[in-house]
């Protein structure tokens, strides 16, 4: 039951997530349309598809709700004994044999597991936009166009050295200067003479104006040496011939005059990598197949009912059979008590657990249960 419930919830969540993913992809397709007309057509198609999907989603939600209600119904159902009037129960066991005990026990409802294929998503169509394909190619790109230009070829010169006459030969009057010589002579500056000079010695004064000593001294003549130029030969004028005067000069001589020439300039290209569209974008229509899911569920085949079954009662029950029953139930993990041969509450509870687990009628120690446990009685 829990497995069925979980499967239904997983199917519901998958449906909702699938619808959200489809809507987001459809919005992405509408944003990639090229023209207004294409956008309008796509919008109309999306609207129609959305209406169809909403209907399909509503049907799925109803199916999910139905499955939920069925789960709740199965959970609410408990094995109940049907009234005897429905099953025409007898007050006494039918076909009873002498020496045997019988008890009315509850036979659990019978179920069968069926596998069902459920439609999760209906078939539909989807428009897929295939983007344009590009590839990198190498192309020659014109960087600079070709043309012509006028080039001036400069003149060609060469350097030459030549001797040029600066002054022609001729005659000129030349003045021959006077010839002098330097002579030295003594010149008298002052002749010899006498002069009075004050004398030196003890002075005896009678009064203020007496007692002076004066000497008459002879002063010799004074000479000085004088250097002077004396003309030996007076100046003369004569006519002489002058030779020609030459000068060596270096000059540039024009060899080839300047020229004007037209030159063709070739175009300049450059190889570059460019992204080129190989195939344009296109829209294709894809058919989406329906999606099915296989679910497994239990279906009730028969209701629970009370039936008469042969049992092991106190008249034919002995401790050895109970001890064997306890050992088998303990070996199978249903009984936790002691092996004492007493059919008490622990043994009864363990037996009921086993009967429910294997689908046997529960409520008494039936012969059918003993045979199932392979207990000798």
URDA-V909869 format. One record per backbone hydrogen bond with DSSP energy under -0.5 kcal/mol. CO is the residue of the C=O (numbers start at 1). NH is the residue of the N-H. If there is no record, write none. Layout:
# URDA-V909869
co = [CO/CO]
nh = [NH/NH]
This chain:
# URDA-V909869
co = [1/2/3/4/5/6/7/8/9/10/11/12/13/14/15/16/17/18/19/20/21/22/23/24/25/26/27/28/29/30/35/36/37/38/39/40/41/42/43/44/45/46/47/48/49/50/51/52/53/54/55/56/57/58/59/60/61/62/63/64/65/66/67/68/69/70/71/72/73/78/83/83/84/84/93/97/101/103/103/105/105/106/106/107/110/110/112/112/114/116/116/118/118/121/124/126/126/127/128/128/129/130/133/133/135/137/139/139/141/141/144/147/149/149/151/151/152/153/155/156/156/158/160/162/162/164/164/167/170/172/174/174/175/176/178/179/179/181/181/183/185/187/190/193/195/197/202/203/207/213/215/215/217/217/218/219/222/222/224/226/228/230/233/236/238/240/242/245/245/247/247/249/251/253/256/259/261/263/264/265/268/268/270/270/272/272/274/274/276/276/279/282/284/284/286/286/287/288/290/291/291/293/293/295/297/299/302/304/305/307/309/310/311/311/313/313/318/318/319/320/321/322/323/324/325/326/327/328/329/329/330/338/341/342/344/345/346/347/348/349/350/351/352/353/354/355/355/362/364/365/366/367/368/369/370/370/371/374]
nh = [5/6/7/8/9/10/11/12/13/14/15/16/17/18/19/20/21/22/23/24/25/26/27/28/29/30/31/32/32/33/39/40/41/42/43/44/45/46/47/48/49/50/51/52/53/54/55/56/57/58/59/60/61/62/63/64/65/66/67/68/69/70/71/72/73/74/75/76/77/80/86/87/88/89/96/100/311/105/309/107/307/108/362/305/301/302/114/299/297/118/295/120/293/291/288/128/286/129/130/284/131/282/278/279/276/274/141/272/143/270/268/265/151/263/153/261/154/259/157/255/256/253/251/164/249/166/247/245/242/240/176/238/177/236/180/232/233/183/230/228/226/224/222/219/217/215/204/205/210/199/197/217/195/219/220/193/189/190/187/185/183/181/179/176/174/172/170/166/167/164/249/162/160/158/156/153/151/149/266/147/143/144/141/272/139/274/137/276/135/278/133/130/128/286/126/288/289/124/292/120/121/118/295/116/114/112/110/82/107/105/103/367/101/313/316/317/321/322/323/324/325/326/327/328/329/330/331/332/334/335/333/340/343/344/348/349/350/351/352/353/354/355/356/357/358/359/360/106/366/312/370/371/372/373/374/375/374/376]
